[in-house]
């Protein structure tokens, strides 16, 4: 295992450590940095209502996760643009409700792990440090050489580097691939991996929703379900969005034990970009069926203010936590004018 090495407890990894590993680049912001800047600028004309950031007291923060994208650190090395990410696996306890707590494996202290975001053609470098007590790995969906497939165990206290070109564009995911994989995923080691197309999509309020399940008594059946880690959070704290604002949902189904779920949006229809691998929608729907690890871009805007639910149409799954709502906030005429200018 030539790619393994032990690291100390420093966080974030120091420049000295990276230099030792030959990982410190020139730090020049090139085309990829510019793309990221333009991406963020185009978002500035998108209207996003203020967020109620009240978080559960266990370290999860579903409100922050909605619009939180990790673009990594951009570097230039030998004429190539590198996008470098750091992911550390750890352990933590989350509260599923006022009575039930659950031990999970996390990535960078959160469940799901960070939403990593690159542009097609970037060189992606992921520094993975395992501090979660068992052997783990990170397997990325996408196209890459066999040695970067992330199925080799990285034991506790060890680190490795996954490096590959970001292709093809779309909504992908990453997850631990150590057996039993079902358990390693269900305990929390997963996240979304977005590769943006060469020409950016139109400006929109972009939101991440990851559906997951929790089997707290280890009987092979989920007892609770969640969007972005916390059961029922978006029911109790609706996601504010603006009326007539284009919403771009990145939705991932990472629910283990249930072979398939649906995603249903109330009082609306959405354009479906399957796997995010197209610039034109394949269909319009208000329910989409998603097998394990399926993920799509769903786009819509709400015509009328008010609260609207979203959930899998398997009601038992919804009722046990995988349920939330949007709160559509009316835009004043002046705001609309600004938005359309
Ligand atoms: Cu694992």
Boltz pocket constraint, residues with backbone or C-beta under 6 A from the ligand:
constraints:
  - pocket:
      binder: B
      contacts: [[A, 135], [A, 136], [A, 137], [A, 176], [A, 177], [A, 178], [A, 184], [A, 185], [A, 189]]
      max_distance: 6.0
